[in-house]
């Protein structure tokens, strides 16, 4: 029986250029901005707006979008609970690598289960920024940009988050964005709020 994959036979190899060196080169600090919320809450739109605002400031970021990743990295996964857990685990590991490279990694996924998001936070606890797009189900269903809620209500999609599968909201997120006085902030306004947080915490300059 082969023992090549045994953890005792696998060793971490350190390189001369480390995270701090890369951060100095980019004049920023690597981190993970994890955007979570129901389908239709505006996660992808916020992620792209945030990436654009950071770009105009000369900051390097990369968006890991849940749907996009299912075209490649996670195309072999379905939507059963165990597949969703593996989906989030893979994205968390990739996001950690991007952050280690010195980038501001923006992960945009429904990520409905709290334990899965918390597992990603544990990979980089000091530099994990959870953004909860706390939009009412009624609003998301009214938007329904992909027509998925309509299909779920018709019983054509099973296990759809918010309809017949749960969404577990964060308990201690860094940023929560809600509808205020019946109005939803624009994507640029929401992105601006995240940028201000990153700036305040020192992520937009090197250590």
C-alpha atoms as an extended CHARMM CRD file, in Angstrom:
* protein
*
       207  EXT
         1         1  UNK       CA              0.0000000000        0.0000000000        0.0000000000  PROA      1               0.0000000000
         2         2  UNK       CA              1.4040000000        3.3770000000       -1.0120000000  PROA      2               0.0000000000
         3         3  UNK       CA              2.2100000000        5.8470000000        1.7600000000  PROA      3               0.0000000000
         4         4  UNK       CA              3.3040000000        8.7250000000       -0.4970000000  PROA      4               0.0000000000
         5         5  UNK       CA              0.3290000000       10.8590000000        0.5480000000  PROA      5               0.0000000000
         6         6  UNK       CA              0.8260000000       10.2490000000        4.2290000000  PROA      6               0.0000000000
         7         7  UNK       CA              1.1380000000       13.6070000000        6.0810000000  PROA      7               0.0000000000
         8         8  UNK       CA              4.3520000000       12.3790000000        7.6840000000  PROA      8               0.0000000000
         9         9  UNK       CA              5.8960000000       12.2490000000        4.1880000000  PROA      9               0.0000000000
        10        10  UNK       CA              4.8190000000       15.7630000000        3.1880000000  PROA      10              0.0000000000
        11        11  UNK       CA              6.9080000000       18.7750000000        4.1870000000  PROA      11              0.0000000000
        12        12  UNK       CA              6.2980000000       22.5250000000        4.0000000000  PROA      12              0.0000000000
        13        13  UNK       CA              8.8680000000       24.3070000000        1.8580000000  PROA      13              0.0000000000
        14        14  UNK       CA              9.6400000000       27.9070000000        2.7910000000  PROA      14              0.0000000000
        15        15  UNK       CA             10.7260000000       30.4070000000        0.1340000000  PROA      15              0.0000000000
        16        16  UNK       CA             13.0120000000       33.3950000000        0.5330000000  PROA      16              0.0000000000
        17        17  UNK       CA             10.3040000000       35.8450000000       -0.5350000000  PROA      17              0.0000000000
        18        18  UNK       CA              7.4840000000       35.8980000000        2.0100000000  PROA      18              0.0000000000
        19        19  UNK       CA              4.1040000000       37.5520000000        2.5210000000  PROA      19              0.0000000000
        20        20  UNK       CA              5.5730000000       40.7040000000        4.0650000000  PROA      20              0.0000000000
        21        21  UNK       CA              7.8770000000       41.1450000000        1.0560000000  PROA      21              0.0000000000
        22        22  UNK       CA              4.9710000000       40.8210000000       -1.3550000000  PROA      22              0.0000000000
        23        23  UNK       CA              2.8780000000       43.2610000000        0.6620000000  PROA      23              0.0000000000
        24        24  UNK       CA              5.6720000000       45.8390000000        0.5670000000  PROA      24              0.0000000000
        25        25  UNK       CA              5.9300000000       45.3880000000       -3.2000000000  PROA      25              0.0000000000
        26        26  UNK       CA              2.1940000000       46.0290000000       -3.5940000000  PROA      26              0.0000000000
        27        27  UNK       CA              1.9390000000       48.5930000000       -0.7780000000  PROA      27              0.0000000000
        28        28  UNK       CA             -1.0760000000       46.8660000000        0.7070000000  PROA      28              0.0000000000
        29        29  UNK       CA             -1.8930000000       44.0000000000        3.0570000000  PROA      29              0.0000000000
        30        30  UNK       CA             -3.3660000000       40.7160000000        1.9160000000  PROA      30              0.0000000000
        31        31  UNK       CA             -6.7300000000       39.7580000000        3.3410000000  PROA      31              0.0000000000
        32        32  UNK       CA             -9.9900000000       37.9680000000        2.5860000000  PROA      32              0.0000000000
        33        33  UNK       CA            -13.2090000000       39.9540000000        2.1500000000  PROA      33              0.0000000000
        34        34  UNK       CA            -15.9140000000       37.2810000000        2.3550000000  PROA      34              0.0000000000
        35        35  UNK       CA            -19.3010000000       38.4910000000        1.0560000000  PROA      35              0.0000000000
        36        36  UNK       CA            -22.2220000000       36.2960000000        2.1010000000  PROA      36              0.0000000000
        37        37  UNK       CA            -25.9880000000       36.5670000000        1.7020000000  PROA      37              0.0000000000
        38        38  UNK       CA            -28.9920000000       35.1390000000       -0.0720000000  PROA      38              0.0000000000
        39        39  UNK       CA            -29.1590000000       34.6650000000       -3.8190000000  PROA      39              0.0000000000
        40        40  UNK       CA            -30.1410000000       38.0060000000       -5.3100000000  PROA      40              0.0000000000
        41        41  UNK       CA            -28.8360000000       40.0380000000       -2.3700000000  PROA      41              0.0000000000
        42        42  UNK       CA            -26.2200000000       41.7030000000       -4.5960000000  PROA      42              0.0000000000
        43        43  UNK       CA            -23.0420000000       39.8630000000       -3.6240000000  PROA      43              0.0000000000
        44        44  UNK       CA            -21.4890000000       39.6620000000       -7.0850000000  PROA      44              0.0000000000
        45        45  UNK       CA            -22.4070000000       43.2570000000       -7.8780000000  PROA      45              0.0000000000
        46        46  UNK       CA            -20.8530000000       44.4490000000       -4.6270000000  PROA      46              0.0000000000
        47        47  UNK       CA            -17.7430000000       42.3360000000       -5.2390000000  PROA      47              0.0000000000
        48        48  UNK       CA            -17.1940000000       43.8520000000       -8.6900000000  PROA      48              0.0000000000
        49        49  UNK       CA            -17.8570000000       47.3940000000       -7.4460000000  PROA      49              0.0000000000
        50        50  UNK       CA            -15.4090000000       46.8550000000       -4.5980000000  PROA      50              0.0000000000
        51        51  UNK       CA            -12.7850000000       45.5080000000       -6.9810000000  PROA      51              0.0000000000
        52        52  UNK       CA            -13.2540000000       48.5390000000       -9.2250000000  PROA      52              0.0000000000
        53        53  UNK       CA            -12.9050000000       51.0210000000       -6.3650000000  PROA      53              0.0000000000
        54        54  UNK       CA             -9.7630000000       49.3140000000       -5.1160000000  PROA      54              0.0000000000
        55        55  UNK       CA             -8.3490000000       49.3150000000       -8.6360000000  PROA      55              0.0000000000
        56        56  UNK       CA             -8.8590000000       53.0710000000       -8.9670000000  PROA      56              0.0000000000
        57        57  UNK       CA             -6.8590000000       53.4580000000       -5.7490000000  PROA      57              0.0000000000
        58        58  UNK       CA             -4.0230000000       51.4020000000       -7.2240000000  PROA      58              0.0000000000
        59        59  UNK       CA             -4.7660000000       48.3740000000       -5.0400000000  PROA      59              0.0000000000
        60        60  UNK       CA             -4.6400000000       44.8320000000       -6.3820000000  PROA      60              0.0000000000
        61        61  UNK       CA             -7.6230000000       42.5930000000       -5.6890000000  PROA      61              0.0000000000
        62        62  UNK       CA             -9.2040000000       39.4950000000       -7.1720000000  PROA      62              0.0000000000
        63        63  UNK       CA            -12.8330000000       38.3510000000       -7.0790000000  PROA      63              0.0000000000
        64        64  UNK       CA            -13.6680000000       34.7060000000       -6.4270000000  PROA      64              0.0000000000
        65        65  UNK       CA            -17.3030000000       34.4830000000       -7.5150000000  PROA      65              0.0000000000
        66        66  UNK       CA            -19.2870000000       31.4290000000       -6.4710000000  PROA      66              0.0000000000
        67        67  UNK       CA            -20.9810000000       30.8760000000       -9.8440000000  PROA      67              0.0000000000
        68        68  UNK       CA            -17.7820000000       31.5040000000      -11.8040000000  PROA      68              0.0000000000
        69        69  UNK       CA            -15.8540000000       28.9750000000       -9.7250000000  PROA      69              0.0000000000
        70        70  UNK       CA            -18.4570000000       26.3120000000      -10.4870000000  PROA      70              0.0000000000
        71        71  UNK       CA            -17.4060000000       26.5900000000      -14.1280000000  PROA      71              0.0000000000
        72        72  UNK       CA            -13.9050000000       25.3800000000      -13.2720000000  PROA      72              0.0000000000
        73        73  UNK       CA            -12.4560000000       24.6990000000       -9.8260000000  PROA      73              0.0000000000
        74        74  UNK       CA            -15.7540000000       23.4130000000       -8.4090000000  PROA      74              0.0000000000
        75        75  UNK       CA            -17.5250000000       22.1670000000      -11.5300000000  PROA      75              0.0000000000
        76        76  UNK       CA            -17.6360000000       18.6230000000      -10.1530000000  PROA      76              0.0000000000
        77        77  UNK       CA            -19.6830000000       19.6590000000       -7.0950000000  PROA      77              0.0000000000
        78        78  UNK       CA            -23.4520000000       19.7370000000       -6.6950000000  PROA      78              0.0000000000
        79        79  UNK       CA            -25.5900000000       21.4210000000       -4.0540000000  PROA      79              0.0000000000
        80        80  UNK       CA            -25.9850000000       18.7020000000       -1.4570000000  PROA      80              0.0000000000
        81        81  UNK       CA            -24.8090000000       19.8240000000        2.0120000000  PROA      81              0.0000000000
        82        82  UNK       CA            -21.5400000000       17.8950000000        1.7280000000  PROA      82              0.0000000000
        83        83  UNK       CA            -20.8720000000       19.3890000000       -1.7290000000  PROA      83              0.0000000000
        84        84  UNK       CA            -21.5660000000       22.8800000000       -0.4510000000  PROA      84              0.0000000000
        85        85  UNK       CA            -19.1360000000       22.3160000000        2.3980000000  PROA      85              0.0000000000
        86        86  UNK       CA            -16.4230000000       21.1660000000       -0.0150000000  PROA      86              0.0000000000
        87        87  UNK       CA            -17.2160000000       24.0910000000       -2.3240000000  PROA      87              0.0000000000
        88        88  UNK       CA            -16.6080000000       26.5830000000        0.4890000000  PROA      88              0.0000000000
        89        89  UNK       CA            -13.5450000000       24.7130000000        1.7670000000  PROA      89              0.0000000000
        90        90  UNK       CA            -11.8600000000       24.9280000000       -1.6460000000  PROA      90              0.0000000000
        91        91  UNK       CA            -12.6750000000       28.6100000000       -2.0430000000  PROA      91              0.0000000000
        92        92  UNK       CA            -11.3550000000       29.3080000000        1.4520000000  PROA      92              0.0000000000
        93        93  UNK       CA             -8.0450000000       27.6350000000        0.6680000000  PROA      93              0.0000000000
        94        94  UNK       CA             -7.6920000000       29.5190000000       -2.6320000000  PROA      94              0.0000000000
        95        95  UNK       CA             -8.6090000000       32.8030000000       -0.9340000000  PROA      95              0.0000000000
        96        96  UNK       CA             -5.9260000000       32.1620000000        1.6780000000  PROA      96              0.0000000000
        97        97  UNK       CA             -3.3420000000       31.7300000000       -1.0960000000  PROA      97              0.0000000000
        98        98  UNK       CA             -4.3960000000       35.0000000000       -2.7420000000  PROA      98              0.0000000000
        99        99  UNK       CA             -4.1430000000       36.8010000000        0.5980000000  PROA      99              0.0000000000
       100       100  UNK       CA             -0.7160000000       35.2660000000        1.1720000000  PROA      100             0.0000000000
       101       101  UNK       CA              0.2820000000       36.6650000000       -2.2310000000  PROA      101             0.0000000000
       102       102  UNK       CA             -0.5630000000       40.1100000000       -0.8430000000  PROA      102             0.0000000000
       103       103  UNK       CA             -3.8570000000       40.5680000000       -2.6920000000  PROA      103             0.0000000000
       104       104  UNK       CA             -7.1780000000       41.6930000000       -1.3010000000  PROA      104             0.0000000000
       105       105  UNK       CA             -9.2130000000       38.6070000000       -2.1470000000  PROA      105             0.0000000000
       106       106  UNK       CA            -12.9440000000       39.2190000000       -2.5130000000  PROA      106             0.0000000000
       107       107  UNK       CA            -14.9270000000       35.9810000000       -2.1520000000  PROA      107             0.0000000000
       108       108  UNK       CA            -18.5690000000       36.2880000000       -3.1680000000  PROA      108             0.0000000000
       109       109  UNK       CA            -20.6580000000       33.2440000000       -2.3000000000  PROA      109             0.0000000000
       110       110  UNK       CA            -24.0090000000       32.4740000000       -0.6720000000  PROA      110             0.0000000000
       111       111  UNK       CA            -22.0690000000       30.2060000000        1.7430000000  PROA      111             0.0000000000
       112       112  UNK       CA            -25.2530000000       29.4220000000        3.6880000000  PROA      112             0.0000000000
       113       113  UNK       CA            -23.7740000000       27.3950000000        6.5510000000  PROA      113             0.0000000000
       114       114  UNK       CA            -22.1250000000       29.1900000000        9.4410000000  PROA      114             0.0000000000
       115       115  UNK       CA            -19.7290000000       26.3540000000       10.2390000000  PROA      115             0.0000000000
       116       116  UNK       CA            -18.3130000000       26.4490000000        6.6970000000  PROA      116             0.0000000000
       117       117  UNK       CA            -17.7280000000       30.1990000000        6.7960000000  PROA      117             0.0000000000
       118       118  UNK       CA            -16.1800000000       29.8890000000       10.2600000000  PROA      118             0.0000000000
       119       119  UNK       CA            -13.8440000000       27.1890000000        8.9380000000  PROA      119             0.0000000000
       120       120  UNK       CA            -12.6340000000       29.6480000000        6.2810000000  PROA      120             0.0000000000
       121       121  UNK       CA            -12.1740000000       32.3450000000        8.9080000000  PROA      121             0.0000000000
       122       122  UNK       CA            -10.0240000000       29.9260000000       10.9170000000  PROA      122             0.0000000000
       123       123  UNK       CA             -7.6140000000       29.6930000000        7.9520000000  PROA      123             0.0000000000
       124       124  UNK       CA             -6.7420000000       33.3980000000        8.2970000000  PROA      124             0.0000000000
       125       125  UNK       CA             -8.4410000000       34.6740000000       11.4720000000  PROA      125             0.0000000000
       126       126  UNK       CA             -6.5990000000       38.0000000000       11.7160000000  PROA      126             0.0000000000
       127       127  UNK       CA             -7.2890000000       39.0010000000        8.1100000000  PROA      127             0.0000000000
       128       128  UNK       CA            -10.7950000000       37.6630000000        7.4400000000  PROA      128             0.0000000000
       129       129  UNK       CA            -13.4530000000       40.3100000000        6.8920000000  PROA      129             0.0000000000
       130       130  UNK       CA            -16.9860000000       38.9350000000        6.7130000000  PROA      130             0.0000000000
       131       131  UNK       CA            -19.4770000000       41.1660000000        4.9060000000  PROA      131             0.0000000000
       132       132  UNK       CA            -23.1000000000       40.1690000000        5.4330000000  PROA      132             0.0000000000
       133       133  UNK       CA            -25.5000000000       41.4710000000        2.7920000000  PROA      133             0.0000000000
       134       134  UNK       CA            -28.5450000000       41.2360000000        5.0160000000  PROA      134             0.0000000000
       135       135  UNK       CA            -31.2600000000       41.7010000000        2.4300000000  PROA      135             0.0000000000
       136       136  UNK       CA            -34.8310000000       40.4790000000        3.0780000000  PROA      136             0.0000000000
       137       137  UNK       CA            -35.9080000000       37.3280000000        1.2740000000  PROA      137             0.0000000000
       138       138  UNK       CA            -38.8330000000       39.2570000000       -0.2370000000  PROA      138             0.0000000000
       139       139  UNK       CA            -36.4570000000       41.7520000000       -1.8590000000  PROA      139             0.0000000000
       140       140  UNK       CA            -34.1480000000       39.0290000000       -3.1960000000  PROA      140             0.0000000000
       141       141  UNK       CA            -37.1270000000       37.1250000000       -4.5400000000  PROA      141             0.0000000000
       142       142  UNK       CA            -38.4960000000       40.2630000000       -6.1590000000  PROA      142             0.0000000000
       143       143  UNK       CA            -35.1630000000       40.8670000000       -7.8700000000  PROA      143             0.0000000000
       144       144  UNK       CA            -34.6310000000       37.1990000000       -8.8300000000  PROA      144             0.0000000000
       145       145  UNK       CA            -32.0000000000       38.1450000000      -11.4750000000  PROA      145             0.0000000000
       146       146  UNK       CA            -31.4430000000       34.5310000000      -12.5450000000  PROA      146             0.0000000000
       147       147  UNK       CA            -35.0340000000       33.3360000000      -12.2360000000  PROA      147             0.0000000000
       148       148  UNK       CA            -34.0050000000       30.8020000000       -9.5910000000  PROA      148             0.0000000000
       149       149  UNK       CA            -36.5680000000       31.7220000000       -6.9480000000  PROA      149             0.0000000000
       150       150  UNK       CA            -39.3580000000       31.2440000000       -9.4680000000  PROA      150             0.0000000000
       151       151  UNK       CA            -38.0220000000       27.7800000000      -10.2920000000  PROA      151             0.0000000000
       152       152  UNK       CA            -37.5950000000       26.9300000000       -6.5990000000  PROA      152             0.0000000000
       153       153  UNK       CA            -41.1570000000       28.0290000000       -5.7890000000  PROA      153             0.0000000000
       154       154  UNK       CA            -42.3740000000       25.8580000000       -8.6410000000  PROA      154             0.0000000000
       155       155  UNK       CA            -40.5230000000       22.8820000000       -7.1780000000  PROA      155             0.0000000000
       156       156  UNK       CA            -38.1420000000       22.6550000000      -10.1210000000  PROA      156             0.0000000000
       157       157  UNK       CA            -35.0730000000       23.3330000000       -7.9360000000  PROA      157             0.0000000000
       158       158  UNK       CA            -34.6790000000       21.4110000000       -4.6930000000  PROA      158             0.0000000000
       159       159  UNK       CA            -32.5570000000       22.5080000000       -1.7300000000  PROA      159             0.0000000000
       160       160  UNK       CA            -32.6060000000       26.1880000000       -2.6860000000  PROA      160             0.0000000000
       161       161  UNK       CA            -31.2490000000       28.4780000000        0.0240000000  PROA      161             0.0000000000
       162       162  UNK       CA            -33.9630000000       30.5580000000        1.6550000000  PROA      162             0.0000000000
       163       163  UNK       CA            -36.8000000000       28.4240000000        0.2720000000  PROA      163             0.0000000000
       164       164  UNK       CA            -36.3200000000       24.7930000000        1.2870000000  PROA      164             0.0000000000
       165       165  UNK       CA            -32.7470000000       24.9670000000        2.5680000000  PROA      165             0.0000000000
       166       166  UNK       CA            -31.5880000000       27.2060000000        5.4250000000  PROA      166             0.0000000000
       167       167  UNK       CA            -29.3910000000       30.2760000000        5.4170000000  PROA      167             0.0000000000
       168       168  UNK       CA            -27.5350000000       30.7420000000        8.7020000000  PROA      168             0.0000000000
       169       169  UNK       CA            -26.6730000000       34.4490000000        9.1510000000  PROA      169             0.0000000000
       170       170  UNK       CA            -23.3180000000       35.4560000000       10.6400000000  PROA      170             0.0000000000
       171       171  UNK       CA            -23.2300000000       36.0540000000       14.3720000000  PROA      171             0.0000000000
       172       172  UNK       CA            -20.2060000000       38.3480000000       14.4630000000  PROA      172             0.0000000000
       173       173  UNK       CA            -19.5040000000       39.7320000000       11.0030000000  PROA      173             0.0000000000
       174       174  UNK       CA            -17.2280000000       42.7230000000       10.5270000000  PROA      174             0.0000000000
       175       175  UNK       CA            -19.6390000000       44.5560000000        8.2090000000  PROA      175             0.0000000000
       176       176  UNK       CA            -23.4060000000       44.1970000000        7.8930000000  PROA      176             0.0000000000
       177       177  UNK       CA            -25.2650000000       45.9800000000        5.1220000000  PROA      177             0.0000000000
       178       178  UNK       CA            -29.0350000000       46.3220000000        5.4280000000  PROA      178             0.0000000000
       179       179  UNK       CA            -31.9650000000       48.1370000000        3.8760000000  PROA      179             0.0000000000
       180       180  UNK       CA            -32.4070000000       51.4420000000        5.7280000000  PROA      180             0.0000000000
       181       181  UNK       CA            -35.6770000000       53.3600000000        5.7770000000  PROA      181             0.0000000000
       182       182  UNK       CA            -36.9290000000       51.1680000000        2.9710000000  PROA      182             0.0000000000
       183       183  UNK       CA            -33.9870000000       52.0220000000        0.7420000000  PROA      183             0.0000000000
       184       184  UNK       CA            -31.0680000000       49.8810000000       -0.3750000000  PROA      184             0.0000000000
       185       185  UNK       CA            -27.6750000000       51.5390000000       -0.8160000000  PROA      185             0.0000000000
       186       186  UNK       CA            -26.2000000000       51.5630000000       -4.3060000000  PROA      186             0.0000000000
       187       187  UNK       CA            -23.3850000000       49.1000000000       -5.1270000000  PROA      187             0.0000000000
       188       188  UNK       CA            -20.9010000000       51.9770000000       -5.1130000000  PROA      188             0.0000000000
       189       189  UNK       CA            -22.0940000000       53.1380000000       -1.7000000000  PROA      189             0.0000000000
       190       190  UNK       CA            -21.8130000000       49.6240000000       -0.2830000000  PROA      190             0.0000000000
       191       191  UNK       CA            -18.3700000000       49.1720000000       -1.8190000000  PROA      191             0.0000000000
       192       192  UNK       CA            -17.3310000000       52.5150000000       -0.3860000000  PROA      192             0.0000000000
       193       193  UNK       CA            -18.2900000000       51.3120000000        3.0870000000  PROA      193             0.0000000000
       194       194  UNK       CA            -16.0390000000       48.2690000000        2.6940000000  PROA      194             0.0000000000
       195       195  UNK       CA            -13.1760000000       50.3780000000        1.3130000000  PROA      195             0.0000000000
       196       196  UNK       CA            -13.4140000000       52.7090000000        4.3160000000  PROA      196             0.0000000000
       197       197  UNK       CA            -13.2210000000       49.7090000000        6.6380000000  PROA      197             0.0000000000
       198       198  UNK       CA            -10.1360000000       48.3770000000        4.8200000000  PROA      198             0.0000000000
       199       199  UNK       CA             -8.5380000000       51.8030000000        4.9390000000  PROA      199             0.0000000000
       200       200  UNK       CA             -9.3040000000       52.2240000000        8.6420000000  PROA      200             0.0000000000
       201       201  UNK       CA             -7.7830000000       48.8200000000        9.4370000000  PROA      201             0.0000000000
       202       202  UNK       CA             -4.6140000000       49.6010000000        7.4730000000  PROA      202             0.0000000000
       203       203  UNK       CA             -5.0640000000       47.1200000000        4.6360000000  PROA      203             0.0000000000
       204       204  UNK       CA             -4.5080000000       49.7310000000        1.9210000000  PROA      204             0.0000000000
       205       205  UNK       CA             -0.8650000000       50.2330000000        2.8340000000  PROA      205             0.0000000000
       206       206  UNK       CA              2.0510000000       47.9310000000        3.6400000000  PROA      206             0.0000000000
       207       207  UNK       CA              2.9890000000       47.1100000000        7.2090000000  PROA      207             0.0000000000
